Amino acid sequence: MKARKGSVPHCGVRPPLVGAETAPPEDVGGIPGFYTFMEIYHNKNHPEHDHMKEWAEEQLFREFDPEFINDRLKSIKYKKTELDKINKQE
């Protein structure tokens, strides 16, 4: 995920600009299993596509959705921080 350039919102977190997918579903089979999962998940012609989509829903997998993420970030009650002091290198 890449953050937007420019001003930082009041909570100190930049909303995402680009990204892809979310965390892999539980028990997907490691990195090789995740690549297989993504291949089947996005290929509507694959014979296991419907089953994989159903399984992904059961795992609460969702595709990357910047609006959803921004809404979630806005709902978090962040403590006020002094970002200039956090980012300052001594």
Protein Blocks (a to p, Z undefined) as FASTA:
>chain_A
ZZdehjddfkopacdfbdcdjdddehilpjklmmmmmmmmmmmkbmklmmmmmmmmmnop
acddfklmmmmmmmpccddddfklmmpcZZ
